[in-house]
Amino acid sequence: MKNKTSLAIFENFKVRRIYDEKKEIWYFSIIDVIEILTDTSIPRRYWSDLKSKLKKEGSEVYEKIVQLKMTAPDGKQ
């Protein structure tokens, strides 16, 4: 699978993303999006709580979530 990584800028926030050329689809970092939309200082915690809530409610969205490795602002994967 050939991927291209880049940053998207949204109102001065950086959003990590990966483009999958084979599937012709962009994948965005949900942590980055949550930080922008909720203005929370702990987006990972917010996402963790939301996933738990979705799973308890039996949401099918939870089953379709894919985790990709992206480079964090501190350089870690």
N, C-alpha and C positions, 0 to 999 in steps of 0.2 A: 504494500500500500504506500503510495507516494503522497506525502503530506507537505504542505507549506504552512509555516507558522508566521504570524505577524501580530501586531497590536492594532486595535481599532481605537480611535479616540472618540469619546462621547462626553461632551461638556467638560473637557479637561480631565476626564478620568480615562485611564488606560484599561482596555478590555483585552485579555489574552484570547487568541483564537487560532484554530488550525483548520486548514482547508484540505479536504480529502478529494483529490483529483479523480479518483476512480468512481466515487459515489457522487461527485460534484456537489458537495455540501460543506457548509461551514459549521464548525463546532465552537461554541463560545464558553468561556469559563463562567460557570454559574456563580461562583464566589464573587467574581468581579461584578457581575450584573446585580447580584443581591446587594453588594456594597453601594452601588449607585442608586438603586431604587429605594432602599430602605434607610440609607444614610447611617447604617449601624457601624460601630467600631469593631464588631466581632462577627463578620459575615460567615465565617466557618461554623460558628455556633448556631447562628440563625438557620443555615442550611441543614445542619445536623438535626435541629429540632423540627424543621419542616419535613425532612425525610421520614422521621419517626412518626409524625402526625399522619402523613400520607399512607404509610405502611399500616398504621392502626385502622385507618378508615377504609383500607382495602383498595386504594386507588391504583389503577392500572398504570398510571404515569410513573409510579415508583419502579415498576418492573422494566420500563423502557429507558431508564437512566443509565447512561454509559459513562464510565470514568476513564479519562485519558490523562496521560502524563503531560503536564505543561510546566514550563519554567516559571517559577515564582519570582516576584520582584527581588528576593534575596539570592537568586541564582540557583536555588534548589529545584529538583523535579517534584 
